[in-house]
Amino acid sequence: MRMETQIFLDEINKSIGIIHKVANMYFSNPEDREDARQEILYQLWKSYPAFKGGAKFSTWMYKVALNTAITYVKKSNKILGKKMLPENYSLIAETNEQAAINEKLNLLYAAINTLSGIDKAITLLYLEDKTYDEIAAITGLTKSNVSVRLVRIRLALKEKLKNII
């Protein structure tokens, strides 16, 4: 195996969680998630020769993964219509307290699922504790645009959830 390939695989393995998080955020169906993960890996491999190391590998990986997921969603929506997270996706026995928490999380994820592709990406990155600078670098937006969008996203989510939670 060539050294370049091994470096790529090592970097992917260090940050494989990024692929899973992006796929889980954008796709509710397990088969769609797996297809998206495969497509993201393919796009990462295909575009790796263009990676110059100007940014952290994980930043570049987020950018490719999010762009791939957004493109994949657009293609899927044209064919199948918009998909939502299932209301009851957990099969594990829950306590009443845990069930209430999970219900609120399901509602939050359903609300997040209604956001546009880029707003979903910003939300995911924000929930991953990325800084505004990192979010800007990954999404290609300015830091101030990220800030404004996050304010609008919070307001939109609050509005969607105000009568529910």
DSSP file with accessible surface (Angstrom, degrees, kcal/mol):
  #  RESIDUE AA STRUCTURE BP1 BP2  ACC     N-H-->O    O-->H-N    N-H-->O    O-->H-N    TCO  KAPPA ALPHA  PHI   PSI    X-CA   Y-CA   Z-CA
    1    1 A M              0   0  162      0, 0.0     5,-0.0     0, 0.0     2,-0.0   0.000 360.0 360.0 360.0 133.5    0.0    0.0    0.0
    2    2 A R     >  -     0   0  165      1,-0.1     4,-2.1     4,-0.0     5,-0.2  -0.288 360.0-118.0 -68.3 153.4    1.4    3.4   -0.9
    3    3 A M  H  > S+     0   0  141      1,-0.2     4,-2.5     2,-0.2     5,-0.2   0.891 113.8  55.3 -59.8 -40.7    2.3    5.8    1.8
    4    4 A E  H  > S+     0   0   84      1,-0.2     4,-2.2     2,-0.2    -1,-0.2   0.905 108.1  48.6 -61.3 -41.4   -0.3    8.4    0.6
    5    5 A T  H  > S+     0   0   31      2,-0.2     4,-2.6     1,-0.2    -1,-0.2   0.912 110.9  50.2 -65.6 -42.4   -3.1    5.8    0.8
    6    6 A Q  H  X S+     0   0   71     -4,-2.1     4,-2.6     2,-0.2    -2,-0.2   0.906 109.7  50.6 -64.8 -40.2   -2.0    4.8    4.3
    7    7 A I  H  X S+     0   0   73     -4,-2.5     4,-2.4     2,-0.2    -1,-0.2   0.933 110.9  49.7 -62.0 -45.3   -2.0    8.4    5.5
    8    8 A F  H  X S+     0   0   10     -4,-2.2     4,-2.7     1,-0.2    -2,-0.2   0.947 112.2  47.1 -57.9 -49.6   -5.4    8.9    4.1
    9    9 A L  H  X S+     0   0   61     -4,-2.6     4,-2.7     1,-0.2    -2,-0.2   0.899 111.1  51.6 -62.4 -40.0   -6.7    5.8    5.8
   10   10 A D  H  X S+     0   0   71     -4,-2.6     4,-1.8     2,-0.2    -1,-0.2   0.926 112.2  46.2 -62.1 -44.6   -5.1    6.8    9.1
   11   11 A E  H  X S+     0   0   52     -4,-2.4     4,-1.4     2,-0.2    -2,-0.2   0.907 112.7  49.8 -66.0 -42.1   -6.7   10.2    9.0
   12   12 A I  H  < S+     0   0    7     -4,-2.7     3,-0.4     1,-0.2     4,-0.3   0.934 110.3  50.6 -61.3 -46.1  -10.1    8.8    8.0
   13   13 A N  H >< S+     0   0  110     -4,-2.7     3,-0.7     1,-0.2    -1,-0.2   0.855 107.5  53.9 -63.6 -33.1  -10.0    6.3   10.9
   14   14 A K  H 3< S+     0   0  151     -4,-1.8    -1,-0.2     1,-0.2    -2,-0.2   0.834 122.5  28.4 -66.7 -32.7   -9.1    9.1   13.4
   15   15 A S  T >X S+     0   0   24     -4,-1.4     3,-1.9    -3,-0.4     4,-0.6   0.065  77.0 124.7-119.7  25.8  -12.2   11.1   12.3
   16   16 A I  H X>  +     0   0   58     -3,-0.7     4,-1.6    -4,-0.3     3,-0.6   0.797  65.3  72.0 -60.1 -26.6  -14.6    8.4   11.2
   17   17 A G  H 3> S+     0   0   29      1,-0.2     4,-2.8     2,-0.2    -1,-0.3   0.805  87.1  64.6 -58.8 -29.9  -17.2    9.8   13.6
   18   18 A I  H <> S+     0   0   11     -3,-1.9     4,-2.5     2,-0.2    -1,-0.2   0.931 101.7  48.6 -58.9 -45.4  -17.7   12.8   11.4
   19   19 A I  H <X S+     0   0    1     -3,-0.6     4,-2.5    -4,-0.6     5,-0.2   0.929 113.0  47.2 -62.5 -43.8  -19.0   10.6    8.6
   20   20 A H  H  X S+     0   0   75     -4,-1.6     4,-2.7     2,-0.2    -1,-0.2   0.911 112.2  49.8 -65.5 -42.0  -21.4    8.9   11.0
   21   21 A K  H  X S+     0   0   81     -4,-2.8     4,-1.9     2,-0.2    -2,-0.2   0.922 113.0  45.8 -63.8 -44.5  -22.6   12.2   12.5
   22   22 A V  H  X S+     0   0    0     -4,-2.5     4,-2.0    -5,-0.2     5,-0.2   0.946 114.4  47.6 -65.3 -46.3  -23.3   13.8    9.2
   23   23 A A  H  X S+     0   0    0     -4,-2.5     4,-1.9    -5,-0.2    -2,-0.2   0.914 113.2  48.9 -61.8 -41.2  -25.1   10.7    7.8
   24   24 A N  H  < S+     0   0   74     -4,-2.7    -1,-0.2    -5,-0.2    -2,-0.2   0.838 110.8  51.0 -67.9 -32.1  -27.2   10.4   11.0
   25   25 A M  H  < S+     0   0   21     -4,-1.9    -1,-0.2    -5,-0.2    -2,-0.2   0.881 119.6  33.8 -72.4 -35.9  -28.1   14.1   10.9
   26   26 A Y  H  < S+     0   0   13     -4,-2.0     2,-0.4    -5,-0.2    -2,-0.2   0.659 117.0  49.5 -96.7 -18.1  -29.3   14.0    7.2
   27   27 A F     <  -     0   0   11     -4,-1.9    -1,-0.1    -5,-0.2    58,-0.0  -0.981  44.6-179.5-133.3 130.8  -30.8   10.5    6.9
   28   28 A S        +     0   0   19     -2,-0.4    -1,-0.1    -3,-0.1    57,-0.0   0.761  66.8  82.3 -95.3 -28.4  -33.3    8.7    9.1
   29   29 A N  S  > S-     0   0   54      1,-0.1     4,-2.5    56,-0.0     5,-0.2  -0.640  76.2-138.3 -81.5 128.8  -33.5    5.4    7.1
   30   30 A P  H  > S+     0   0   76      0, 0.0     4,-2.3     0, 0.0     5,-0.2   0.861 104.0  50.8 -56.0 -38.2  -30.6    3.0    7.9
   31   31 A E  H  > S+     0   0  121      2,-0.2     4,-2.5     1,-0.2     5,-0.2   0.905 110.5  48.7 -67.2 -40.3  -30.1    2.0    4.3
   32   32 A D  H  > S+     0   0   22      2,-0.2     4,-2.7     1,-0.2    -1,-0.2   0.889 110.3  52.4 -64.6 -39.4  -29.9    5.7    3.3
   33   33 A R  H  X S+     0   0   59     -4,-2.5     4,-2.7     2,-0.2    -2,-0.2   0.929 110.8  46.6 -60.4 -46.2  -27.4    6.3    6.1
   34   34 A E  H  X S+     0   0   79     -4,-2.3     4,-2.4     2,-0.2    -2,-0.2   0.920 112.9  49.1 -64.7 -43.3  -25.2    3.5    4.9
   35   35 A D  H  X S+     0   0   79     -4,-2.5     4,-2.5     1,-0.2    -1,-0.2   0.917 112.4  49.0 -59.6 -43.0  -25.4    4.7    1.2
   36   36 A A  H  X S+     0   0    1     -4,-2.7     4,-2.9     2,-0.2    -2,-0.2   0.908 109.1  51.9 -64.6 -42.5  -24.6    8.2    2.3
   37   37 A R  H  X S+     0   0   42     -4,-2.7     4,-2.6     1,-0.2    -1,-0.2   0.926 111.7  47.4 -60.1 -42.9  -21.6    7.0    4.4
   38   38 A Q  H  X S+     0   0  105     -4,-2.4     4,-2.5     2,-0.2    -2,-0.2   0.913 112.7  48.4 -64.3 -42.3  -20.3    5.1    1.3
   39   39 A E  H  X S+     0   0   62     -4,-2.5     4,-2.7     2,-0.2    -2,-0.2   0.900 111.3  50.6 -65.0 -40.4  -20.8    8.1   -0.9
   40   40 A I  H  X S+     0   0    0     -4,-2.9     4,-2.6     2,-0.2    -2,-0.2   0.940 111.2  48.1 -62.7 -45.7  -19.0   10.4    1.6
   41   41 A L  H  X S+     0   0   52     -4,-2.6     4,-2.6     1,-0.2    -2,-0.2   0.918 112.2  49.9 -60.7 -42.2  -16.1    8.0    1.8
   42   42 A Y  H  X S+     0   0  123     -4,-2.5     4,-2.9     1,-0.2    -2,-0.2   0.935 111.8  47.2 -61.3 -46.0  -15.9    7.8   -2.0
   43   43 A Q  H  X S+     0   0   43     -4,-2.7     4,-2.2     2,-0.2    -1,-0.2   0.867 111.4  51.7 -65.5 -36.5  -16.0   11.6   -2.3
   44   44 A L  H  X S+     0   0    0     -4,-2.6     4,-1.1     2,-0.2    -1,-0.2   0.941 113.2  44.5 -62.8 -46.2  -13.3   11.9    0.3
   45   45 A W  H  < S+     0   0  117     -4,-2.6     3,-0.5     1,-0.2    -2,-0.2   0.922 114.0  50.0 -63.7 -44.2  -11.1    9.5   -1.5
   46   46 A K  H  < S+     0   0  118     -4,-2.9    -1,-0.2     1,-0.2    -2,-0.2   0.870 118.2  38.1 -62.7 -38.4  -11.8   11.1   -4.9
   47   47 A S  H >X S+     0   0   35     -4,-2.2     3,-1.3    -5,-0.2     4,-0.5   0.504  88.7  96.3 -95.3  -2.3  -11.0   14.6   -3.7
   48   48 A Y  G >< S+     0   0   30     -4,-1.1     3,-1.8    -3,-0.5    -1,-0.2   0.877  76.0  61.3 -57.2 -39.4   -8.0   13.6   -1.4
   49   49 A P  G 34 S+     0   0   84      0, 0.0    -1,-0.3     0, 0.0    -2,-0.1   0.820 102.9  53.1 -59.0 -25.2   -5.4   14.4   -4.0
   50   50 A A  G <4 S+     0   0   69     -3,-1.3     2,-0.5    -4,-0.1    -2,-0.2   0.616  82.1 106.9 -83.9 -12.0   -6.7   18.1   -4.0
   51   51 A F    <<  +     0   0   45     -3,-1.8     6,-0.0    -4,-0.5    -3,-0.0  -0.558  44.8 179.8 -70.9 118.6   -6.3   18.3   -0.2
   52   52 A K        -     0   0  177     -2,-0.5    -1,-0.2     0, 0.0    -4,-0.0   0.454  44.7-112.7-101.0  -4.6   -3.3   20.5    0.3
   53   53 A G  S    S+     0   0   46      3,-0.1     4,-0.1     4,-0.0    -2,-0.1   0.631  76.5 131.0  82.9  12.3   -3.2   20.6    4.1
   54   54 A G  S    S+     0   0   82      2,-0.1     2,-0.3     3,-0.0     3,-0.0   0.794  76.3  30.2 -68.1 -26.7   -4.1   24.3    4.3
   55   55 A A  S    S-     0   0   50      1,-0.1     2,-0.0     2,-0.0    -2,-0.0  -0.764 107.9 -77.5-121.1 169.4   -6.8   23.4    6.9
   56   56 A K     >  -     0   0  120     -2,-0.3     4,-2.2     1,-0.1     5,-0.2  -0.374  42.0-119.2 -63.5 149.9   -7.0   20.6    9.4
   57   57 A F  H  > S+     0   0   16      1,-0.2     4,-3.0     2,-0.2     5,-0.2   0.909 114.7  53.7 -58.4 -41.5   -7.9   17.2    7.9
   58   58 A S  H  > S+     0   0   25      1,-0.2     4,-2.5     2,-0.2    -1,-0.2   0.868 107.0  51.4 -65.1 -34.6  -11.1   17.1   10.1
   59   59 A T  H  > S+     0   0   14      2,-0.2     4,-2.1    -3,-0.2    -1,-0.2   0.945 113.1  44.5 -65.1 -47.5  -12.2   20.5    8.8
   60   60 A W  H  X S+     0   0   36     -4,-2.2     4,-2.5     1,-0.2     5,-0.2   0.917 112.4  53.3 -61.7 -40.7  -11.7   19.4    5.2
   61   61 A M  H  X S+     0   0    0     -4,-3.0     4,-2.9     1,-0.2     5,-0.2   0.914 107.9  49.6 -63.7 -43.4  -13.5   16.2    6.0
   62   62 A Y  H  X S+     0   0    3     -4,-2.5     4,-3.1     2,-0.2     5,-0.3   0.925 110.6  51.5 -58.1 -45.1  -16.5   18.0    7.5
   63   63 A K  H  X S+     0   0   80     -4,-2.1     4,-2.4     1,-0.2     5,-0.2   0.944 113.8  42.0 -60.8 -47.7  -16.7   20.2    4.4
   64   64 A V  H  X S+     0   0   19     -4,-2.5     4,-2.6     2,-0.2     5,-0.2   0.933 116.1  49.8 -65.3 -44.1  -16.6   17.2    2.0
   65   65 A A  H  X S+     0   0    0     -4,-2.9     4,-2.6    -5,-0.2    -2,-0.2   0.921 113.3  45.1 -63.0 -45.6  -19.0   15.2    4.1
   66   66 A L  H  X S+     0   0    5     -4,-3.1     4,-2.8    -5,-0.2     5,-0.2   0.926 113.9  48.5 -66.1 -44.2  -21.6   18.0    4.5
   67   67 A N  H  X S+     0   0   85     -4,-2.4     4,-2.3    -5,-0.3    -2,-0.2   0.913 113.4  48.2 -62.3 -40.0  -21.5   18.9    0.8
   68   68 A T  H  X S+     0   0   17     -4,-2.6     4,-2.8    -5,-0.2    -2,-0.2   0.932 112.9  47.7 -65.0 -45.4  -21.9   15.3   -0.2
   69   69 A A  H  X S+     0   0    0     -4,-2.6     4,-2.8     2,-0.2    -2,-0.2   0.922 111.9  49.4 -62.7 -44.2  -24.8   14.8    2.2
   70   70 A I  H  X S+     0   0   23     -4,-2.8     4,-2.3     2,-0.2    -1,-0.2   0.929 113.8  46.1 -62.4 -43.4  -26.6   18.0    1.0
   71   71 A T  H  X S+     0   0   71     -4,-2.3     4,-2.2    -5,-0.2    -2,-0.2   0.928 112.8  50.2 -64.3 -42.6  -26.2   16.9   -2.6
   72   72 A Y  H  X S+     0   0   50     -4,-2.8     4,-2.6     1,-0.2    -2,-0.2   0.896 109.8  50.8 -63.4 -41.0  -27.3   13.4   -1.8
   73   73 A V  H  X S+     0   0   23     -4,-2.8     4,-3.2     2,-0.2     5,-0.2   0.923 108.5  51.9 -62.8 -45.0  -30.4   14.8    0.0
   74   74 A K  H  X S+     0   0  133     -4,-2.3     4,-1.6     1,-0.2    -2,-0.2   0.922 112.3  45.7 -59.3 -43.3  -31.3   17.0   -2.9
   75   75 A K  H  X S+     0   0  126     -4,-2.2     4,-1.2     1,-0.2    -1,-0.2   0.924 115.0  47.5 -64.6 -43.9  -31.1   14.0   -5.3
   76   76 A S  H  X S+     0   0   22     -4,-2.6     4,-3.5     1,-0.2     5,-0.5   0.891 109.2  53.5 -65.1 -41.2  -33.1   11.8   -2.9
   77   77 A N  H  X S+     0   0   58     -4,-3.2     4,-1.4     1,-0.2    -1,-0.2   0.848 104.5  55.2 -65.2 -34.0  -35.8   14.5   -2.4
   78   78 A K  H  < S+     0   0  182     -4,-1.6    -1,-0.2    -5,-0.2    -2,-0.2   0.875 119.0  34.0 -64.8 -33.9  -36.3   14.9   -6.1
   79   79 A I  H  < S+     0   0  135     -4,-1.2    -2,-0.2    -3,-0.2    -1,-0.1   0.917 135.5  17.2 -87.2 -48.0  -37.0   11.1   -6.3
   80   80 A L  H  < S-     0   0  107     -4,-3.5    -3,-0.2     1,-0.2    -2,-0.2   0.556  98.4-118.2-107.4 -11.6  -38.7   10.3   -3.0
   81   81 A G     <  -     0   0   33     -4,-1.4    -1,-0.2    -5,-0.5     2,-0.1  -0.150  58.3 -34.9  85.9 169.0  -40.0   13.5   -1.5
   82   82 A K        -     0   0  122     -5,-0.1     2,-0.3    -4,-0.1    -9,-0.0  -0.394  59.6-151.1 -69.7 135.1  -38.9   14.9    1.9
   83   83 A K        -     0   0   69     -2,-0.1     2,-0.3    30,-0.1    -2,-0.0  -0.805   7.4-160.2-105.8 146.4  -38.1   12.4    4.6
   84   84 A M        -     0   0   86     -2,-0.3    26,-0.1   -57,-0.0     3,-0.1  -0.859  32.3 -92.9-118.7 157.7  -38.4   13.0    8.3
   85   85 A L        -     0   0   40     -2,-0.3   -56,-0.0    24,-0.1   -57,-0.0  -0.424  53.7-101.5 -62.7 140.3  -36.9   11.3   11.3
   86   86 A P        -     0   0   60      0, 0.0     3,-0.4     0, 0.0    -1,-0.1  -0.372  23.8-128.6 -64.9 147.1  -39.3    8.6   12.5
   87   87 A E  S    S+     0   0  160      1,-0.3     2,-0.6     2,-0.1    19,-0.1   0.905 100.5  29.6 -64.6 -44.2  -41.2    9.6   15.6
   88   88 A N        +     0   0  136      1,-0.1    -1,-0.3    18,-0.0    15,-0.0  -0.829  67.4 150.1-119.6  93.6  -40.3    6.5   17.6
   89   89 A Y        +     0   0  112     -2,-0.6     2,-0.4    -3,-0.4    -1,-0.1   0.582  47.4  87.8-100.7  -9.6  -36.9    5.2   16.5
   90   90 A S        -     0   0   42      1,-0.1    12,-0.0     2,-0.1     0, 0.0  -0.745  43.4-179.7 -96.8 133.0  -35.7    3.6   19.8
   91   91 A L        +     0   0  176     -2,-0.4     2,-0.3     2,-0.1    -1,-0.1   0.351  50.1 111.1-106.3   1.9  -36.6    0.1   20.6
   92   92 A I  S    S-     0   0  134      1,-0.1     2,-0.1     0, 0.0    -2,-0.1  -0.594  79.3-106.2 -80.4 138.2  -34.8    0.1   24.0
   93   93 A A        -     0   0  100     -2,-0.3     2,-0.3     1,-0.0    -1,-0.1  -0.418  46.5-162.1 -62.1 135.1  -37.0   -0.2   27.1
   94   94 A E        -     0   0   79     -2,-0.1     2,-0.1    -3,-0.0    -1,-0.0  -0.897  19.0-121.6-124.8 152.3  -37.0    3.3   28.7
   95   95 A T     >  -     0   0   93     -2,-0.3     4,-3.0     1,-0.1     5,-0.2  -0.400  39.7-105.3 -77.9 165.4  -37.8    4.8   32.1
   96   96 A N  H  > S+     0   0  151      2,-0.2     4,-2.2     1,-0.2     5,-0.2   0.910 123.2  48.5 -59.1 -41.4  -40.5    7.4   32.2
   97   97 A E  H  > S+     0   0  149      2,-0.2     4,-2.2     1,-0.2    -1,-0.2   0.937 113.8  45.4 -64.9 -46.0  -37.8   10.1   32.6
   98   98 A Q  H  > S+     0   0   83      1,-0.2     4,-3.0     2,-0.2     5,-0.2   0.891 110.8  54.4 -65.1 -37.4  -35.7    8.8   29.8
   99   99 A A  H  X S+     0   0   31     -4,-3.0     4,-2.4     2,-0.2    -1,-0.2   0.911 108.6  48.8 -62.7 -40.7  -38.8    8.4   27.6
  100  100 A A  H  X S+     0   0   47     -4,-2.2     4,-2.1     2,-0.2    -1,-0.2   0.913 112.8  47.6 -65.5 -41.8  -39.6   12.1   28.2
  101  101 A I  H  X S+     0   0   73     -4,-2.2     4,-2.5     1,-0.2    -2,-0.2   0.936 112.8  48.8 -63.8 -45.4  -36.1   13.2   27.4
  102  102 A N  H  X S+     0   0   24     -4,-3.0     4,-2.7     2,-0.2    -2,-0.2   0.875 108.6  53.7 -63.9 -36.5  -36.1   11.0   24.2
  103  103 A E  H  X S+     0   0  125     -4,-2.4     4,-2.2    -5,-0.2    -1,-0.2   0.932 110.3  46.9 -63.4 -42.5  -39.4   12.4   23.2
  104  104 A K  H  X S+     0   0  117     -4,-2.1     4,-2.5     2,-0.2    -2,-0.2   0.903 112.2  50.2 -65.7 -40.3  -38.0   16.0   23.5
  105  105 A L  H  X S+     0   0   61     -4,-2.5     4,-3.1     2,-0.2     5,-0.2   0.908 108.9  52.1 -63.8 -41.3  -34.9   15.0   21.5
  106  106 A N  H  X S+     0   0   23     -4,-2.7     4,-2.4     2,-0.2    -2,-0.2   0.909 110.7  48.1 -59.8 -41.9  -37.1   13.4   18.8
  107  107 A L  H  X S+     0   0   47     -4,-2.2     4,-2.3     2,-0.2    -2,-0.2   0.910 112.0  49.5 -65.9 -40.8  -39.0   16.7   18.6
  108  108 A L  H  X S+     0   0   54     -4,-2.5     4,-2.8     2,-0.2    -2,-0.2   0.947 112.7  46.6 -62.9 -47.0  -35.8   18.7   18.4
  109  109 A Y  H  X S+     0   0   83     -4,-3.1     4,-2.5     1,-0.2    -2,-0.2   0.884 110.9  52.6 -64.6 -36.1  -34.4   16.4   15.7
  110  110 A A  H  X S+     0   0   29     -4,-2.4     4,-0.6    -5,-0.2    -1,-0.2   0.910 111.4  47.1 -64.0 -40.1  -37.6   16.6   13.8
  111  111 A A  H >< S+     0   0    8     -4,-2.3     3,-1.1     1,-0.2     4,-0.3   0.922 112.3  49.1 -66.7 -42.8  -37.5   20.4   14.0
  112  112 A I  H >< S+     0   0    3     -4,-2.8     3,-1.9     1,-0.3    -2,-0.2   0.893 103.5  62.1 -62.2 -37.0  -33.8   20.4   12.9
  113  113 A N  H 3< S+     0   0   11     -4,-2.5    -1,-0.3     1,-0.3    -2,-0.2   0.726  96.1  60.1 -63.6 -20.4  -34.7   18.1   10.0
  114  114 A T  T << S+     0   0   49     -3,-1.1    -1,-0.3    -4,-0.6    -2,-0.2   0.589  86.6  99.9 -82.9  -9.8  -37.0   20.9    8.6
  115  115 A L  S <  S-     0   0   16     -3,-1.9    -3,-0.0    -4,-0.3    38,-0.0  -0.318  85.1 -95.1 -72.5 160.6  -34.1   23.3    8.3
  116  116 A S     >  -     0   0   59      1,-0.1     4,-2.7     4,-0.0     5,-0.2  -0.227  42.9 -99.1 -66.9 165.5  -32.3   23.9    4.9
  117  117 A G  H  > S+     0   0   25      1,-0.2     4,-2.1     2,-0.2     5,-0.1   0.905 123.0  44.3 -55.0 -47.2  -29.2   21.8    4.2
  118  118 A I  H  > S+     0   0   46      2,-0.2     4,-2.6     1,-0.2    -1,-0.2   0.896 113.2  50.8 -70.1 -37.3  -26.8   24.6    5.1
  119  119 A D  H  > S+     0   0   35      2,-0.2     4,-2.4     1,-0.2    -1,-0.2   0.882 109.8  51.2 -67.5 -35.1  -28.7   25.4    8.3
  120  120 A K  H  X S+     0   0   11     -4,-2.7     4,-2.7     2,-0.2    -1,-0.2   0.915 110.2  49.7 -63.3 -43.4  -28.7   21.8    9.2
  121  121 A A  H  X S+     0   0    1     -4,-2.1     4,-2.6    -5,-0.2     5,-0.2   0.930 110.9  48.5 -62.1 -45.6  -24.9   21.7    8.7
  122  122 A I  H  X S+     0   0    0     -4,-2.6     4,-2.6     1,-0.2    -2,-0.2   0.920 112.0  50.0 -60.9 -42.2  -24.4   24.8   10.8
  123  123 A T  H  X S+     0   0    8     -4,-2.4     4,-2.8     2,-0.2    -2,-0.2   0.931 110.4  49.5 -62.8 -46.4  -26.6   23.3   13.6
  124  124 A L  H  X S+     0   0    9     -4,-2.7     4,-1.3     1,-0.2    -2,-0.2   0.944 113.2  46.2 -57.7 -48.3  -24.6   20.0   13.5
  125  125 A L  H  <>S+     0   0    0     -4,-2.6     5,-2.2     1,-0.2    -1,-0.2   0.898 112.3  50.8 -64.4 -39.1  -21.3   21.8   13.7
  126  126 A Y  H ><5S+     0   0   91     -4,-2.6     3,-1.9     1,-0.2    -1,-0.2   0.928 109.1  50.7 -63.6 -43.2  -22.6   24.0   16.5
  127  127 A L  H 3<5S+     0   0   88     -4,-2.8    -1,-0.2     1,-0.3    -2,-0.2   0.742 104.1  59.5 -67.2 -20.8  -23.8   21.0   18.4
  128  128 A E  T 3<5S-     0   0   59     -4,-1.3    -1,-0.3    -5,-0.2    -2,-0.2   0.270 119.7-113.3 -86.9   8.9  -20.3   19.5   17.9
  129  129 A D  T < 5 +     0   0  146     -3,-1.9     2,-0.2     1,-0.2    -3,-0.2   0.778  59.3 161.7  63.2  30.3  -18.9   22.5   19.8
  130  130 A K      < -     0   0   41     -5,-2.2    -1,-0.2     1,-0.1     2,-0.1  -0.568  39.8-116.0 -75.9 145.5  -17.1   23.9   16.7
  131  131 A T     >  -     0   0   74     -2,-0.2     4,-2.8     1,-0.1     5,-0.2  -0.335  25.4-107.2 -74.7 164.7  -16.2   27.6   16.9
  132  132 A Y  H  > S+     0   0   67      1,-0.2     4,-2.6     2,-0.2     5,-0.2   0.880 122.9  53.7 -59.7 -37.4  -17.7   30.1   14.6
  133  133 A D  H  > S+     0   0   94      2,-0.2     4,-2.4     1,-0.2    -1,-0.2   0.919 110.3  46.1 -63.3 -43.3  -14.3   30.3   12.8
  134  134 A E  H  > S+     0   0   47      2,-0.2     4,-2.4     1,-0.2    -2,-0.2   0.917 112.6  49.8 -66.3 -42.3  -14.3   26.5   12.3
  135  135 A I  H  X S+     0   0    0     -4,-2.8     4,-2.8     1,-0.2     6,-0.4   0.924 111.4  49.9 -61.8 -42.0  -18.0   26.5   11.1
  136  136 A A  H  X>S+     0   0   11     -4,-2.6     4,-2.1    -5,-0.2     5,-0.6   0.925 110.8  49.0 -62.2 -43.9  -17.1   29.3    8.7
  137  137 A A  H  <5S+     0   0   55     -4,-2.4    -1,-0.2     1,-0.2    -2,-0.2   0.898 115.3  44.1 -64.2 -39.1  -14.1   27.4    7.3
  138  138 A I  H  <5S+     0   0    2     -4,-2.4    -2,-0.2     1,-0.2    -1,-0.2   0.915 121.8  36.3 -73.2 -42.5  -16.1   24.2    6.9
  139  139 A T  H  <5S-     0   0   25     -4,-2.8    -2,-0.2    -5,-0.2    -1,-0.2   0.646 102.3-123.1 -88.2 -16.4  -19.3   25.8    5.3
  140  140 A G  T  <5S+     0   0   58     -4,-2.1     2,-0.2     1,-0.3    -3,-0.2   0.588  70.8 124.8  83.2   8.9  -17.5   28.5    3.3
  141  141 A L      < -     0   0   38     -5,-0.6    -1,-0.3    -6,-0.4     2,-0.2  -0.505  67.2 -99.6 -91.8 168.8  -19.5   31.3    5.0
  142  142 A T     >  -     0   0   81     -2,-0.2     4,-2.3     1,-0.1     5,-0.2  -0.506  31.2-113.6 -82.0 160.3  -18.1   34.3    6.8
  143  143 A K  H  > S+     0   0  108      1,-0.2     4,-2.2     2,-0.2     5,-0.1   0.908 119.0  49.6 -60.0 -41.8  -17.9   34.2   10.6
  144  144 A S  H  > S+     0   0   83      1,-0.2     4,-2.6     2,-0.2    -1,-0.2   0.888 108.7  52.4 -68.2 -34.9  -20.5   37.0   10.9
  145  145 A N  H  > S+     0   0   60      2,-0.2     4,-2.8     1,-0.2    -1,-0.2   0.904 108.3  51.4 -65.4 -39.4  -22.8   35.1    8.5
  146  146 A V  H  X S+     0   0    0     -4,-2.3     4,-2.6     2,-0.2    -2,-0.2   0.939 110.4  49.5 -60.7 -44.8  -22.5   32.0   10.7
  147  147 A S  H  X S+     0   0   44     -4,-2.2     4,-2.0     1,-0.2    -2,-0.2   0.936 112.9  45.5 -60.5 -47.6  -23.4   34.1   13.8
  148  148 A V  H  X S+     0   0   60     -4,-2.6     4,-2.4     1,-0.2    -1,-0.2   0.926 113.1  50.3 -63.2 -44.8  -26.4   35.6   12.1
  149  149 A R  H  X S+     0   0   67     -4,-2.8     4,-3.0     1,-0.2    -1,-0.2   0.898 108.0  53.1 -62.7 -39.1  -27.6   32.3   10.8
  150  150 A L  H  X S+     0   0    3     -4,-2.6     4,-2.6     2,-0.2    -1,-0.2   0.902 108.4  50.1 -64.6 -38.3  -27.3   30.7   14.2
  151  151 A V  H  X S+     0   0   72     -4,-2.0     4,-2.3     2,-0.2    -2,-0.2   0.948 114.1  44.9 -62.3 -46.0  -29.4   33.4   15.8
  152  152 A R  H  X S+     0   0  172     -4,-2.4     4,-2.6     2,-0.2    -2,-0.2   0.881 112.1  52.0 -65.8 -38.3  -32.0   32.8   13.1
  153  153 A I  H  X S+     0   0    6     -4,-3.0     4,-3.0     2,-0.2     5,-0.2   0.936 109.5  49.2 -63.6 -46.4  -31.8   29.1   13.5
  154  154 A R  H  X S+     0   0  102     -4,-2.6     4,-2.7     1,-0.2    -2,-0.2   0.921 113.0  47.5 -58.9 -44.3  -32.3   29.3   17.2
  155  155 A L  H  X S+     0   0  109     -4,-2.3     4,-2.5     2,-0.2    -1,-0.2   0.915 112.6  48.6 -63.7 -43.0  -35.4   31.6   16.7
  156  156 A A  H  X S+     0   0   37     -4,-2.6     4,-2.4     2,-0.2    -2,-0.2   0.927 113.9  45.9 -63.8 -43.7  -36.8   29.3   14.0
  157  157 A L  H  X S+     0   0   21     -4,-3.0     4,-2.0     2,-0.2    -2,-0.2   0.908 111.9  51.7 -66.6 -39.7  -36.3   26.2   16.2
  158  158 A K  H  X S+     0   0  154     -4,-2.7     4,-1.3    -5,-0.2    -2,-0.2   0.922 111.3  48.0 -61.3 -42.8  -37.8   28.0   19.2
  159  159 A E  H  < S+     0   0  115     -4,-2.5     4,-0.4     1,-0.2     3,-0.4   0.918 112.1  48.7 -64.5 -43.4  -40.8   29.0   17.2
  160  160 A K  H  < S+     0   0   95     -4,-2.4    -1,-0.2     1,-0.2    -2,-0.2   0.831 120.9  36.4 -65.3 -31.6  -41.3   25.4   15.9
  161  161 A L  H >X S+     0   0   23     -4,-2.0     4,-2.6    -5,-0.2     3,-1.2   0.500  87.8  97.2-101.8  -3.7  -41.0   24.0   19.4
  162  162 A K  T 3< S+     0   0  112     -4,-1.3    -1,-0.1    -3,-0.4    -2,-0.1   0.847  92.5  36.6 -61.2 -36.4  -42.8   26.7   21.5
  163  163 A N  T 34 S+     0   0  144     -4,-0.4    -1,-0.3    -3,-0.2    -2,-0.1   0.513 120.1  49.8 -92.1  -5.2  -46.2   24.9   21.6
  164  164 A I  T <4        0   0   95     -3,-1.2    -2,-0.2     1,-0.1    -1,-0.1   0.844 360.0 360.0-100.3 -44.7  -44.7   21.4   21.8
  165  165 A I     <        0   0  101     -4,-2.6    -1,-0.1   -61,-0.0    -4,-0.0  -0.712 360.0 360.0 -99.5 360.0  -42.1   21.5   24.6
